[in-house]
Amino acid sequence: MAIRTPEERPVYSSAASSEPVSNPDLLEDIRSLWLELRGLTHDHLKLVTLEARRAGRSLVSMIAAGVIMAVMLISVWFGVMAAAALALIESNMVGDIEAILLVAAVNLVAALLLFWFIRRKSHYLLFPETIRSLRDKEIS
């Protein structure tokens, strides 16, 4: 058996096989690929971080705009209810206090109907069909 110089010795992969790697530049290619993969992963993580920051800022802006819009809509609602009360007063159908109480009663009934609607729909927040499906599989 002849003694080989380092350039002539076969390079073995780190896998369990004993097949020699035919090209010594393959290790350099693997190293280069690994560095590119690390760089690409870093770039993607940086992009995700920047987009998450932008999404967070957008969410805060949207919530602030929603709160401002809600306040404006409430003031519009108060204006409509005041106009309805004044219309009742001017038509001499009811007195001042009765008109205000009538408008308040209509708002209370509307609020109770919305409460009933929300309470009925809240049942679905518990994922009832998913839970039932999981329980059926657990029993089986």
Z-matrix of the N, CA and C atoms (Angstrom, degrees):
N
C 1 1.443
C 2 1.517 1 108.13
N 3 1.315 2 115.91 1 129.12
C 4 1.458 3 120.97 2 -176.93
C 5 1.518 4 109.97 3 -85.00
N 6 1.305 5 116.69 4 149.07
C 7 1.465 6 122.81 5 176.79
C 8 1.518 7 107.62 6 -84.74
N 9 1.332 8 116.00 7 131.25
C 10 1.460 9 121.45 8 -177.65
C 11 1.516 10 110.01 9 -101.12
N 12 1.310 11 114.92 10 148.97
C 13 1.464 12 120.59 11 173.96
C 14 1.523 13 108.32 12 -80.16
N 15 1.361 14 119.21 13 163.98
C 16 1.474 15 120.17 14 -179.07
C 17 1.520 16 113.11 15 -56.50
N 18 1.325 17 118.45 16 -32.38
C 19 1.464 18 119.63 17 -179.88
C 20 1.534 19 111.40 18 -70.97
N 21 1.347 20 116.79 19 -26.64
C 22 1.452 21 120.82 20 -177.06
C 23 1.528 22 112.87 21 -89.92
N 24 1.337 23 116.95 22 -16.84
C 25 1.466 24 119.28 23 -178.22
C 26 1.528 25 110.16 24 -70.57
N 27 1.341 26 116.56 25 139.72
C 28 1.469 27 118.88 26 178.17
C 29 1.529 28 111.06 27 -71.87
N 30 1.326 29 115.50 28 145.72
C 31 1.456 30 121.39 29 176.68
C 32 1.517 31 107.07 30 -98.55
N 33 1.335 32 116.27 31 127.53
C 34 1.459 33 120.58 32 -178.52
C 35 1.519 34 109.53 33 -99.49
N 36 1.339 35 114.82 34 144.37
C 37 1.467 36 119.28 35 177.31
C 38 1.515 37 108.97 36 -74.93
N 39 1.354 38 115.06 37 163.69
C 40 1.453 39 119.12 38 -177.94
C 41 1.520 40 111.54 39 -77.89
N 42 1.306 41 117.51 40 -5.06
C 43 1.462 42 120.51 41 177.78
C 44 1.518 43 109.09 42 -72.56
N 45 1.297 44 116.76 43 172.15
C 46 1.458 45 122.02 44 -175.68
C 47 1.526 46 112.48 45 -71.74
N 48 1.305 47 118.49 46 -12.83
C 49 1.460 48 120.06 47 -178.11
C 50 1.524 49 110.29 48 -73.17
N 51 1.303 50 114.75 49 155.81
C 52 1.460 51 119.19 50 179.86
C 53 1.519 52 110.87 51 -105.81
N 54 1.343 53 116.73 52 19.69
C 55 1.449 54 119.53 53 179.28
C 56 1.521 55 109.24 54 -77.83
N 57 1.316 56 116.70 55 133.26
C 58 1.457 57 118.03 56 178.82
C 59 1.531 58 110.97 57 -73.17
N 60 1.328 59 115.85 58 146.53
C 61 1.450 60 120.98 59 174.98
C 62 1.516 61 106.68 60 -78.04
N 63 1.313 62 116.23 61 127.57
C 64 1.450 63 119.86 62 -170.41
C 65 1.521 64 112.64 63 -74.33
N 66 1.316 65 118.31 64 -26.28
C 67 1.448 66 120.72 65 -175.09
C 68 1.527 67 109.44 66 -123.26
N 69 1.341 68 117.82 67 119.36
C 70 1.468 69 118.96 68 179.95
C 71 1.528 70 112.39 69 -65.35
N 72 1.333 71 117.05 70 -19.70
C 73 1.459 72 119.52 71 178.11
C 74 1.527 73 111.78 72 -74.55
N 75 1.331 74 117.49 73 -9.72
C 76 1.458 75 120.93 74 -179.90
C 77 1.525 76 110.91 75 -62.75
N 78 1.323 77 117.14 76 -39.37
C 79 1.467 78 119.87 77 177.84
C 80 1.525 79 110.61 78 -62.49
N 81 1.306 80 116.83 79 -39.11
C 82 1.469 81 120.21 80 177.44
C 83 1.525 82 110.42 81 -66.50
N 84 1.336 83 116.34 82 -38.26
C 85 1.460 84 120.19 83 177.18
C 86 1.528 85 111.09 84 -64.54
N 87 1.329 86 116.51 85 -42.44
C 88 1.462 87 120.68 86 178.31
C 89 1.520 88 110.17 87 -62.73
N 90 1.319 89 116.40 88 -43.72
C 91 1.470 90 120.77 89 178.61
C 92 1.530 91 110.25 90 -61.78
N 93 1.317 92 116.32 91 -43.03
C 94 1.456 93 120.91 92 178.98
C 95 1.532 94 111.00 93 -63.18
N 96 1.337 95 115.54 94 -43.22
C 97 1.466 96 119.86 95 177.59
C 98 1.526 97 110.91 96 -61.94
N 99 1.333 98 116.33 97 -42.58
C 100 1.461 99 120.64 98 179.13
C 101 1.529 100 110.72 99 -60.52
N 102 1.327 101 116.85 100 -44.17
C 103 1.462 102 119.88 101 178.92
C 104 1.529 103 111.68 102 -64.55
N 105 1.339 104 116.69 103 -38.86
C 106 1.462 105 120.00 104 177.12
C 107 1.517 106 111.27 105 -65.37
N 108 1.341 107 116.09 106 -40.30
C 109 1.463 108 120.50 107 178.21
C 110 1.518 109 110.80 108 -63.22
N 111 1.320 110 117.08 109 -42.95
C 112 1.468 111 120.75 110 177.77
C 113 1.522 112 110.69 111 -62.04
N 114 1.329 113 116.59 112 -43.47
C 115 1.458 114 120.46 113 179.18
C 116 1.517 115 111.87 114 -64.32
N 117 1.326 116 116.27 115 -42.25
C 118 1.458 117 120.74 116 178.93
C 119 1.521 118 110.97 117 -65.19
N 120 1.327 119 116.55 118 -41.56
C 121 1.463 120 120.53 119 177.50
C 122 1.518 121 110.21 120 -62.84
N 123 1.311 122 117.16 121 -42.75
C 124 1.462 123 120.68 122 178.20
C 125 1.525 124 110.97 123 -61.17
N 126 1.333 125 115.93 124 -44.36
C 127 1.468 126 119.63 125 179.10
C 128 1.526 127 111.53 126 -62.17
N 129 1.334 128 117.08 127 -41.57
C 130 1.458 129 120.10 128 179.37
C 131 1.531 130 111.25 129 -65.99
N 132 1.323 131 116.81 130 -41.47
C 133 1.464 132 119.42 131 178.38
C 134 1.525 133 111.16 132 -64.82
N 135 1.318 134 116.23 133 -38.33
C 136 1.462 135 119.25 134 177.40
C 137 1.518 136 110.86 135 -64.85
N 138 1.335 137 116.76 136 -41.36
C 139 1.460 138 121.12 137 178.09
C 140 1.526 139 110.98 138 -63.23
N 141 1.336 140 116.98 139 -43.13
C 142 1.462 141 120.63 140 178.52
C 143 1.522 142 110.21 141 -62.17
N 144 1.318 143 117.05 142 -41.59
C 145 1.462 144 120.91 143 179.47
C 146 1.518 145 110.91 144 -63.02
N 147 1.320 146 116.65 145 -45.74
C 148 1.462 147 119.52 146 179.71
C 149 1.523 148 111.72 147 -64.56
N 150 1.331 149 116.36 148 -40.66
C 151 1.461 150 118.81 149 179.17
C 152 1.519 151 111.75 150 -69.08
N 153 1.327 152 117.49 151 -35.19
C 154 1.465 153 120.31 152 176.96
C 155 1.526 154 110.09 153 -64.80
N 156 1.315 155 116.32 154 -40.43
C 157 1.472 156 120.15 155 177.40
C 158 1.529 157 110.11 156 -62.72
N 159 1.332 158 116.44 157 -44.78
C 160 1.465 159 120.06 158 179.72
C 161 1.527 160 110.77 159 -65.58
N 162 1.335 161 117.30 160 -39.10
C 163 1.461 162 120.74 161 178.26
C 164 1.524 163 110.59 162 -65.05
N 165 1.331 164 117.21 163 -39.37
C 166 1.465 165 120.89 164 177.52
C 167 1.512 166 111.77 165 -62.73
N 168 1.320 167 116.28 166 -44.15
C 169 1.467 168 120.00 167 177.98
C 170 1.521 169 111.06 168 -64.21
N 171 1.325 170 116.66 169 -39.99
C 172 1.462 171 120.13 170 178.04
C 173 1.525 172 110.76 171 -63.88
N 174 1.335 173 116.64 172 -41.18
C 175 1.462 174 120.27 173 179.11
C 176 1.523 175 111.16 174 -62.43
N 177 1.324 176 116.74 175 -43.61
C 178 1.466 177 120.26 176 177.96
C 179 1.520 178 110.40 177 -62.17
N 180 1.326 179 117.26 178 -42.76
C 181 1.469 180 120.72 179 178.16
C 182 1.519 181 111.28 180 -62.65
N 183 1.331 182 116.56 181 -41.94
C 184 1.457 183 120.41 182 179.92
C 185 1.526 184 111.27 183 -65.33
N 186 1.326 185 117.35 184 -41.00
C 187 1.466 186 120.40 185 178.70
C 188 1.520 187 110.23 186 -64.81
N 189 1.332 188 117.07 187 -43.67
C 190 1.470 189 120.20 188 178.46
C 191 1.524 190 110.81 189 -61.42
N 192 1.330 191 117.02 190 -43.89
C 193 1.460 192 120.34 191 178.42
C 194 1.532 193 110.70 192 -64.12
N 195 1.323 194 117.16 193 -37.70
C 196 1.462 195 120.99 194 177.81
C 197 1.515 196 112.35 195 -64.43
N 198 1.333 197 116.61 196 -40.79
C 199 1.467 198 120.36 197 178.44
C 200 1.528 199 110.04 198 -64.98
N 201 1.320 200 116.42 199 -44.67
C 202 1.472 201 120.00 200 178.73
C 203 1.531 202 109.94 201 -62.10
N 204 1.329 203 116.56 202 -42.61
C 205 1.458 204 120.40 203 179.09
C 206 1.529 205 110.43 204 -63.65
N 207 1.324 206 117.98 205 -40.28
C 208 1.465 207 120.91 206 179.05
C 209 1.521 208 110.99 207 -62.67
N 210 1.336 209 117.08 208 -42.21
C 211 1.464 210 120.43 209 178.07
C 212 1.522 211 110.14 210 -62.65
N 213 1.314 212 116.84 211 -41.89
C 214 1.463 213 120.29 212 179.12
C 215 1.530 214 111.08 213 -65.02
N 216 1.327 215 117.79 214 -42.24
C 217 1.459 216 120.62 215 179.20
C 218 1.529 217 111.36 216 -66.35
N 219 1.318 218 117.31 217 -35.65
C 220 1.470 219 120.26 218 176.64
C 221 1.518 220 110.09 219 -64.14
N 222 1.328 221 116.51 220 -42.08
C 223 1.468 222 118.38 221 178.63
C 224 1.530 223 111.16 222 -65.60
N 225 1.324 224 117.55 223 -35.78
C 226 1.471 225 120.63 224 175.36
C 227 1.533 226 109.60 225 -64.25
N 228 1.322 227 116.86 226 -43.04
C 229 1.461 228 120.49 227 179.16
C 230 1.532 229 110.82 228 -61.02
N 231 1.330 230 116.43 229 -44.07
C 232 1.474 231 119.78 230 176.99
C 233 1.525 232 110.62 231 -59.62
N 234 1.327 233 116.52 232 -40.50
C 235 1.470 234 120.07 233 178.70
C 236 1.518 235 112.15 234 -63.60
N 237 1.326 236 116.39 235 -42.42
C 238 1.471 237 120.16 236 179.23
C 239 1.528 238 110.15 237 -65.53
N 240 1.313 239 117.27 238 -41.86
C 241 1.465 240 120.30 239 179.50
C 242 1.532 241 111.33 240 -66.98
N 243 1.320 242 117.51 241 -38.65
C 244 1.471 243 120.32 242 176.50
C 245 1.527 244 110.55 243 -64.71
N 246 1.335 245 116.02 244 -41.15
C 247 1.469 246 119.28 245 177.99
C 248 1.518 247 110.71 246 -64.08
N 249 1.337 248 117.94 247 -38.14
C 250 1.471 249 120.88 248 178.26
C 251 1.528 250 110.33 249 -65.29
N 252 1.337 251 115.82 250 -42.31
C 253 1.469 252 118.94 251 178.54
C 254 1.519 253 110.59 252 -63.76
N 255 1.330 254 117.68 253 -43.64
C 256 1.473 255 120.44 254 178.81
C 257 1.530 256 111.46 255 -64.49
N 258 1.319 257 117.51 256 -37.04
C 259 1.462 258 120.64 257 178.05
C 260 1.520 259 110.51 258 -63.83
N 261 1.332 260 116.89 259 -40.65
C 262 1.464 261 120.23 260 177.07
C 263 1.524 262 111.23 261 -64.74
N 264 1.332 263 116.35 262 -39.68
C 265 1.467 264 120.52 263 -179.71
C 266 1.523 265 110.14 264 -66.82
N 267 1.330 266 117.09 265 -45.22
C 268 1.477 267 120.85 266 -177.69
C 269 1.523 268 112.59 267 -68.18
N 270 1.306 269 117.32 268 -27.30
C 271 1.468 270 119.38 269 179.42
C 272 1.522 271 111.76 270 -81.17
N 273 1.328 272 116.20 271 -0.08
C 274 1.462 273 123.50 272 -179.91
C 275 1.522 274 113.28 273 57.25
N 276 1.337 275 116.42 274 25.32
C 277 1.466 276 119.95 275 176.72
C 278 1.523 277 110.10 276 -76.14
N 279 1.332 278 115.82 277 -39.63
C 280 1.467 279 121.16 278 -179.68
C 281 1.520 280 108.40 279 -140.69
N 282 1.319 281 114.89 280 167.93
C 283 1.458 282 120.20 281 178.04
C 284 1.524 283 111.26 282 -81.94
N 285 1.344 284 114.83 283 -179.27
C 286 1.471 285 120.98 284 -177.24
C 287 1.525 286 111.85 285 -59.70
N 288 1.301 287 116.08 286 -54.48
C 289 1.462 288 120.72 287 -176.18
C 290 1.525 289 110.40 288 -65.41
N 291 1.311 290 116.40 289 -41.75
C 292 1.464 291 119.53 290 -178.66
C 293 1.533 292 111.38 291 -63.74
N 294 1.317 293 118.16 292 -37.06
C 295 1.469 294 121.45 293 178.98
C 296 1.524 295 110.39 294 -64.46
N 297 1.313 296 116.17 295 -44.39
C 298 1.472 297 119.87 296 179.69
C 299 1.527 298 109.99 297 -65.18
N 300 1.343 299 116.64 298 -42.98
C 301 1.465 300 119.59 299 178.67
C 302 1.517 301 112.05 300 -65.92
N 303 1.323 302 117.51 301 -36.33
C 304 1.467 303 120.96 302 177.54
C 305 1.523 304 111.31 303 -63.83
N 306 1.338 305 116.65 304 -44.84
C 307 1.471 306 120.79 305 177.96
C 308 1.530 307 109.95 306 -63.63
N 309 1.329 308 117.14 307 -40.67
C 310 1.469 309 120.73 308 178.30
C 311 1.523 310 110.56 309 -64.53
N 312 1.329 311 117.98 310 -39.94
C 313 1.466 312 121.72 311 179.31
C 314 1.525 313 110.86 312 -64.91
N 315 1.328 314 117.15 313 -41.14
C 316 1.470 315 120.35 314 178.05
C 317 1.532 316 109.85 315 -63.05
N 318 1.325 317 116.85 316 -41.84
C 319 1.472 318 120.53 317 177.23
C 320 1.520 319 110.92 318 -64.04
N 321 1.337 320 117.71 319 -39.80
C 322 1.456 321 121.09 320 179.56
C 323 1.526 322 110.96 321 -64.69
N 324 1.307 323 118.04 322 -41.92
C 325 1.469 324 121.26 323 177.90
C 326 1.529 325 109.94 324 -63.73
N 327 1.320 326 116.55 325 -43.44
C 328 1.473 327 119.66 326 178.26
C 329 1.531 328 110.46 327 -62.31
N 330 1.328 329 117.22 328 -40.91
C 331 1.466 330 120.89 329 179.28
C 332 1.530 331 110.64 330 -65.48
N 333 1.330 332 117.79 331 -39.75
C 334 1.468 333 120.60 332 178.35
C 335 1.519 334 111.34 333 -65.98
N 336 1.325 335 117.87 334 -38.35
C 337 1.465 336 120.76 335 176.12
C 338 1.528 337 111.04 336 -63.96
N 339 1.319 338 117.25 337 -41.70
C 340 1.468 339 120.68 338 177.66
C 341 1.532 340 110.83 339 -66.12
N 342 1.320 341 117.23 340 -38.40
C 343 1.468 342 120.85 341 177.13
C 344 1.524 343 110.06 342 -61.45
N 345 1.333 344 116.71 343 -44.63
C 346 1.461 345 120.94 344 178.35
C 347 1.526 346 110.75 345 -61.49
N 348 1.333 347 116.74 346 -42.81
C 349 1.464 348 121.98 347 178.83
C 350 1.536 349 110.65 348 -61.39
N 351 1.328 350 116.60 349 -46.59
C 352 1.471 351 120.82 350 -179.18
C 353 1.522 352 110.43 351 -63.96
N 354 1.302 353 116.95 352 -42.75
C 355 1.466 354 120.81 353 -179.15
C 356 1.528 355 110.90 354 -62.71
N 357 1.331 356 116.56 355 -39.70
C 358 1.466 357 119.81 356 177.77
C 359 1.518 358 112.18 357 -65.73
N 360 1.327 359 116.20 358 -40.99
C 361 1.464 360 120.38 359 -178.32
C 362 1.525 361 112.38 360 -75.60
N 363 1.328 362 118.22 361 -22.60
C 364 1.467 363 120.36 362 -177.41
C 365 1.521 364 111.81 363 -65.62
N 366 1.309 365 117.42 364 -21.61
C 367 1.466 366 121.20 365 177.34
C 368 1.526 367 111.10 366 -57.31
N 369 1.326 368 116.24 367 -35.65
C 370 1.461 369 120.61 368 -176.95
C 371 1.525 370 112.94 369 -75.15
N 372 1.311 371 118.13 370 -12.87
C 373 1.460 372 120.50 371 177.09
C 374 1.518 373 112.07 372 -70.36
N 375 1.310 374 117.06 373 -16.61
C 376 1.464 375 121.71 374 -178.94
C 377 1.525 376 112.79 375 -90.47
N 378 1.343 377 117.65 376 7.04
C 379 1.464 378 122.86 377 -179.97
C 380 1.530 379 111.26 378 52.49
N 381 1.319 380 118.08 379 58.92
C 382 1.465 381 119.85 380 -173.10
C 383 1.524 382 114.09 381 -62.73
N 384 1.317 383 117.92 382 -37.71
C 385 1.469 384 119.50 383 -178.80
C 386 1.526 385 111.07 384 -70.06
N 387 1.323 386 116.84 385 -37.82
C 388 1.466 387 120.10 386 178.09
C 389 1.522 388 110.21 387 -64.55
N 390 1.330 389 116.37 388 -44.27
C 391 1.466 390 120.16 389 179.81
C 392 1.524 391 109.85 390 -64.04
N 393 1.330 392 117.30 391 -42.10
C 394 1.459 393 120.61 392 178.79
C 395 1.527 394 109.91 393 -62.52
N 396 1.326 395 116.85 394 -41.42
C 397 1.459 396 120.50 395 179.49
C 398 1.524 397 110.93 396 -64.18
N 399 1.315 398 117.28 397 -41.69
C 400 1.468 399 120.60 398 178.96
C 401 1.522 400 110.94 399 -66.61
N 402 1.316 401 117.42 400 -39.03
C 403 1.475 402 120.25 401 178.26
C 404 1.514 403 110.83 402 -66.00
N 405 1.340 404 117.42 403 -38.75
C 406 1.458 405 120.35 404 178.68
C 407 1.523 406 110.74 405 -64.04
N 408 1.308 407 117.50 406 -38.84
C 409 1.470 408 120.56 407 179.19
C 410 1.514 409 110.71 408 -71.41
N 411 1.342 410 116.52 409 -32.12
C 412 1.455 411 121.01 410 179.77
C 413 1.526 412 109.97 411 -67.80
N 414 1.316 413 116.63 412 -38.42
C 415 1.458 414 121.46 413 -179.40
C 416 1.517 415 110.79 414 -71.07
N 417 1.338 416 116.86 415 -36.46
C 418 1.470 417 121.58 416 -176.55
C 419 1.489 418 113.14 417 -65.06
